[in-house]
Amino acid sequence: MQVQPHDSRRSTYDATYESWSICRIDTHPSVMDDFSCWATDLFSVFDEYDDVVGWQVDTPSRLASLPPELLVEIFLDVMRAEEEERTHFKMNYSQAVWHALKHFMCVCCYWRTVALHAPILWRDIQFGDMSRGVTEKMLQRSGRTPLHLTVLYKDADSKQQTDTFHSERVESELYRTSHLHARILHLWNKQPPKGSFDAPLLQELRIEALVYTTTFTNIPLISPHFPLPLLRSIQTSGIQFRDISPFFRPTLRQLRVLLSPARTSPSVAEFLHALSGTPHLEELLINNVFASYGPDQFSLGLPQVNLPCLKSFQMEDDTVASMVILQHITFPASVLLSRQFTATGTYSTIPGSAGNLLEAVLSKFVGHGIIGDLPVISTVTLINHGPAYWNHHAADIELWYDGEGEGPGDASVPFFRHHFESMLLPIHQLFWKAAPRPFLAGIRTLTITSERHDHCRSDSFLGPALSGLESLHLGNTLGLMMQLAGAYAPGAAVSSAITPDLLPFPNLRELTLSHAGFRNLPKDHPHDPFLTPSADYELLTPLLVMVKVRCEAGRPLRRIGVYEAVRFTEDDVQLLQEYVDEVDWDGKVLCNATGSSAFH
């Protein structure tokens, strides 16, 4: 086991244990395996003592041989794990820490001694909704270590109020507070006093107002007029942006702004100007900050904000505001490939807003407002969820790129997924209209599926923008299937005499059709819920013409896949096989490579 002290950032626990330092564990795999075994043994010790009655606190622990530095690290890791579960037990983190430390100290006298003399274990302090006696004990045991301070504000007559605190006691600890979390609840009578104090060690500031009133304006305890030179993280919810933006510093690495009160949301110009003062930002999260679009969001002169250190960008807000902000932020290409990039708009009645946002999103993938090079987006999936109500359409777009193993995460899932909605245009029509031409030119594999029967067509579907397409998969989209096959029918623009390069999708080698109806029913046949008996949806004949024309033009399809088809027979497979090397019918493959006509 290797334990390495942070010599350059030595942190003494207190005067008595001045020689102790906060240590980190070597992350070598063999060392981490040993650590995992010790942690497992620690939990087994807890399990043994849970059911024991009358045991003595001085009973030796099987882990008594651990050095105190390592034991403290284990305690901290266990408490971090408990933080994720504290809401299940309806207790705040400070209460969870208190109860966990009590359990630690009950294991044996050695553990008790270690816990009592490690101030870092007692640094999570809460004022409000916690016993004053417990708070004072934790403050005393924390020594001089920097505090993670939580302050809960409630009305004095709130039914949920279990304990109050003296503001002077909180203020006296701000000089050593590194993390401040202020929660404002049930304040109907008055606001907490506006902050006027310095916190020179402050690294993280979290402010939550769970009462969404436009009258709330005061940020408690801390004043933005002080330098706050170490501030790295700001997280707010329910706070007016103009009250939190004075805390922005060039030192910020993380910014999360959620749920501004509706009538006090900032303008896009105000937001961008404030953001321009955070050049080292690594994480940006924006959620329901903007109430609606404003005139300034279309005006000229908005600043272009450069965020060269950004690693994560997540935005879900007003559609127009999201579009404008995305157009005016420049960040590294790695953000797009990290699965930490989202830009989703909320419901909007502004005509064309959904398409404009989609265009802004896809423009990033061709380098607009991007630092560095991007791989070509070669695989696109468009999933149409169908009209939810009236003319309201919803869809997801998923992106992949070439280069297996070059991107982070699982290559079997898309590195980017975007949800968008449209009030007027069908989803695939919106996509063709919004997608930049360079983006479409790079697509080699395209999948378009619909959860409901989609008979819509698109004028741009067969255009030259997708000239590089090699593999096309259509599912439950009979309108596009008929449009593709019908382009080769007698009297259409395509004929056997046309030059190969002018064929729709001249490089297409693979076509997959699923949930398609290939023949119509006789007119006297009972109604079919899948298709109505109309010649407009007879797919087999135009499909045969299509594969024949492509074959004669020297651009044959290598493979056709037909899955879960309606009124499709083995005879139809034989007809297609005359012009296609391989026909896959629900897993049964007919190959033409050697002149064979047998299923495999």
Secondary structure, DSSP 8 states (H G I E B T S, - for coil): --EEE-GGG-----STTTT---EEE---HHHHHHHHHHHHHHHHHHHHHHT--S--TTS--TTTTS-HHHHHHHHHHHHHHHHTTTTTTT--HHHHHHHHHHHHHTT-HHHHHHHHT-GGGG-EEEESSS-HHHHHHHHHHTTTS-EEEEEEE--TT-TT------HHHHHTTGGGEEEEEEEE-S--S----B--B--TT--EEEEEE-S--TT----BSB-TTS--TT--EEEEES--HHHHGGG--TT--EEEEE---GGG---HHHHHHHHTT-TT--EEEEES---S--GGGGSS----EE-TT--EEEEEE-HHHHHHHHHTEEEEHHHHHTT-EEEEE----STTHHHHHHHHHHHHTTTTTEES----EEEEEEEEEEEEETTEEEEEEEEEES-TTTSSS-TTS-SEEEEEEESSS-HHHHHHHHS-HHHHHT-SEEEEEESS------TTTTSGGGTT--EEEEES-HHHHHHHHHTTSTTSS--TTS-GGGSSSTT--EEEEES-B-S---TTS---SS--S-GGG--HHHHHHHHHHHHHTT---SEEEEES-BS--HHHHHHHHTT-SEEEETTEEEE-TTS---B-
